[in-house]
């Protein structure tokens, strides 16, 4: 808790919360009120009604309050405080202060959540009393709270970075958390990386202390990955804090993030039974979707280092020029990292052939991304919007067209996807690695993959042979789109 007071931003957030008098009054008042309510209800419970069940009810209540206050309200609090300074232009004066970006991020995150941290500690003490009355090991209660707190703090730093850019992604994160809670974890079953990184839901979850929650290798690995990814976002947020034109994720940092995400995906797929959320054994029905969604997520994230390298190469911001990896080198490294997913995939076809086809697919996709973004920067065509349109066109349209073909077929048994669908990278991944429906999917054709390669070559030709690079002010103008 010393970090918020080590710089002006943390101190300002502390003062905005009312200082130590307001924080202490909140903690003491809340503790006394909840303790009195718990004591009164337990005292009114007859011995025949087994008072320890009443303590159980309060233990569940305090854990539910922890979930509402720390990951949900805490995430909203961090995002709203940063967005208020960004939209109010107050952050511009903060940037003139003699503090580093790292100190500023710590001040924002830990300073704005001081009250939340105090409420968390108060709930922990109240829950310890309830756990003792319910006959539950204090070790299980402490472990459940530690898992929730570490997950929440890591999430706060992720949100801090996105809040420096806009509100949309912060709201998506909050909606995702609400979806996980309301669906009982079913959303996570098709996102293996989330199975690993959302540690409060792993195994019996922190909500089943009757089972005696213990520290095992899944929590250890997941926590290390959480902290590592949070550290990446802290570095990116510290860079972004220095100025709106500063790139938070440069190619190197983006590649490191990609490697961490691939590891999380691979662990979630290969050890699905160990990372199964809420011990839900219905994973088999989601396996194909989980495999495809994992690879699709890796392909999407691989666009980040490639896009960062393209922007640095084709549209560097004025005053922020620096030597970095060329786009072609980033594409090669990203392909090698993304292929790490193959280690977790079941070999439904010859392993070497599957890995080779996957490598060709990833390479063709990332070359296309490089060229589309490069063309967008050179022609000043809003590169991000252009890339989004290209993504929808290449990923969705072939699959929709093939579904229309199937629905119009006179053969009612025509369930097999054609090479038309495999023009889409995720569909080609399903073609190579799908396991449950392979009699309807797998064949010896490669027309879809070949078409993707030809498309990448055509874009490469247009980028290098037709679209000429712009210079000076034109390039700088493109960088702002």
GIJO-V218112 format. One record per helix or strand of 2 or more residues. SS is the DSSP state (alpha for helix, beta for strand). FROM is the first residue (numbers start at 1). LEN is the number of residues. Records with the same first field share a line. If there is no record, write none. Layout:
# GIJO-V218112
SS=FROM-LEN + FROM-LEN
This chain:
# GIJO-V218112
alpha=3-4 + 8-9 + 19-26 + 47-3 + 51-37 + 90-5 + 101-12 + 114-21 + 138-26 + 168-15 + 186-5 + 192-6 + 199-3 + 209-3 + 217-25 + 251-20 + 282-33 + 327-18 + 351-29 + 383-25 + 421-3 + 425-9 + 438-4 + 447-19 + 473-7
